[in-house]
C-alpha cells in the first residue's frame, strides 16, 4: 500500500500524458492488426507471457526455462511472422495515417450494400455464363492474397464486378478481394484446395474458393462459366446451385452478425 501511495504522490500531468500516448499507440496498433492473421498469433504470445509469469511465481523451474527459451526464439521469429503488419504500420506512419482517427459509417450498412451488389453481379454473370470468383474478407485478413493482384480500392458495385470478369480482359481470370464495401484488388491468385475427394468437374475457380476458405474465414462466391451455377464456399465447404434469394440470405447470415447459426443447407458438402 505504501508503494502505491508513493507512486500516486509522485504522479503528475506529464505522467498522465505519457500514459495516454502509450494507450493511444497501443490502440492504433490493435486497430491495425484487427482482421488479420496477426490476431491469433498475438493471442498466442500473450498466453506464453502469462504462462511464463505464472511459472516463475510458482517456481516451476523446468517449465519456466522452456518458456523463456520459446520467448528468446520468438524475439527473432516475431518480426518475420508479423512482417506484413510491420510494413503496413511503417507505411501508415510515413503517410501520417497512424495517428489519424477514422470515423467510418455503420459497418452493417456497408456490408448490406456489398451483399446487394455482389448478389446482383452474380445473377448477371450467371445468366451470361461468365466465370467469376469473389472473395469477401471477414476477420482474417486477406492482404497477402490481395497483393498478388492489381490494386483497385474502389467502392463495391455490380457494374465494377461484372466488368472485371468480362472474358479476354486483363483481370478476368483471377479473384476479386472485397473488404467491407471496397474492392481491394482484382486478378488475385488464391491457394487451391488439397482435398482429393472433390468432384472432378469442379474447376480451378471452385478449388481456389474452397482453398482460400480452408485457410481463412473468408466467404467466396463462385460463378461457373460452364453451367452458370452460383456457388458459395465457407470453411472449406462448397454449396452449389444457389438462387438469388438463397445467396443473399447466406451472405447476410455470414457477414452481418445478427444470427449465431448457419442455414441448414450450408452443411451440404461439395459434391464428390
Secondary structure, 3 states (H helix, E strand, C coil): CHHHHHHHHHCCHHHHHHHHHHHHHHHHHHHHHCCCCHHHHHHHHHHHHHHHHHHHHCCCHHHHHHHHHHHHHHHHHHHHHCHHHHHHHHHHHHCCCCCCCCCCCCHHHHHHHHHHHHHHHHHHHHHCCCCEEEEECCCCCCHHHHCCCEEEEEECCHHHHHHHCCCCCCCCCCEEEEECCEEEEEEECCCCCCCCCCCCCCCHHHHHHHHHHHHCCCEEEEECCCCCCEEEEECCEEECCCCHHHHHHHHHHHHCCCCCCCCHHHHCCCCC
